[in-house]
Amino acid sequence: MDARKLRKTSEGGNAIEFYQRCTKCEAIESAHRMIAACPDCAAPLEFVFEGTYSGAPSDRDDLWKNFDLLPLEDSRNIVALGAGGSPILELPELGDALGGADLFLKLDSDKNPTGTFKDREASVILSRCKELGLDGLVFYSTANTGRAYTHYAAELGLTSYFFMPKQCEYKNTGFQKGPRNHLILVDSHYPNIGPYAKRFAKENGLHAIAPLHERTESYATLAYEQFQEMPDCDFFVQTIASGMGPIGFLRGHRNLIKFGLEERRDVPRIVCVQSEQTNSMYVAYRAGKTEMTPDDLPSEFPDDLFEPTLNSTNPVHNYPALCASLRESDGIITDVGRAAVGQESGRFLKALAKRGIRFLVDQEQSTLIGFAGLVRLAAEGSIGRGDRVLLLATGRGGTESSEIVPADLTIDPSTADPVEVKRRLDVLTNE
Ligand SMILES: [Zn+2]
């Protein structure tokens, strides 16, 4: 037996081993490390699952019902907090707006603890941190990923440092934060945040989490749930910033195909919708690009972004994987502006209100952007009668909380010394 391959404590009678592998040189790494890239050639890694798998979920009601295909060795390390396993709601009265297509909504916004699909990622990554004994966690996001990570880190009593754009401060509601969970506002252009957070981790000897391939597996659960709950699905639709959801969705279907549970033709076509103000991936894809460079990003964004959450902090990094996911699934990417969203949102929100479902649209409009994108695609003839369309409700539902969780510091990354910033944060913890 290869000691680098971890055998899972299966609950469903499956026998699965998993490990990390370099996507380029194919070097094998134990799954017992959280590493950003191949130590030999610096290429991205991927998780590999091998063995026998029946495709049947356990009777859990969260994303961990597909534990056997998630990168965790021991189910006792699961930190679930109810994320995933969300219900699918049919909205037949909206078919008229969609050329006769049948619309279904996957309600992550309602089911997940911090009100967005990002809790899937937080649950998987923080469970990994527990299993690997990691503490002193550093991460960055426009809002929702960091809110979710902080919420789960607080649950585990871990120390965390969350860097986010100052412009998104108003989104800091509806999550838990303990005295060791630091929230740092960054007063700068969004693409400067990631590099600063990585420098902060390195200079202070902390852990920058989480690499793309780790995050990808958490969104593969969207594919497993779609396969189990709505196998006859033609389109999987998501509003995207950097496209983590669709990247993981295709990843999940690749696993299902590998274990012989479905054919490639059964994979739904992936539809991505971007906000027109932050549509760099849409523009790159339309131009036929398979990679992006920083030159593909605008040099500045308006101060009053319609939906700042969708201004990804790392589109250049994620774009190759998103592009591959679109091509492999015969997918579509589109964009919509503020006016179209305003025009289409009324009937969508009305259909949900009738069923007692609310979105906190003052906090986030991404699901509305997704619906408006579908209306555009129907008008263009890309979707129509008889198509079964599954829209992921990306955000934001759940608890109504208008109380903003205060940040600990605001920094300018061009001048703030990372060691000094940590020292100031540590003083706050000890007060
Ligand atoms: Zn390699």
Residues whose N, C-alpha, C, O or C-beta is under 5 A from the ligand:
A	BS01	ZN	C22 K24 C25 E26 A27 C38 D40 C41 A42 A43
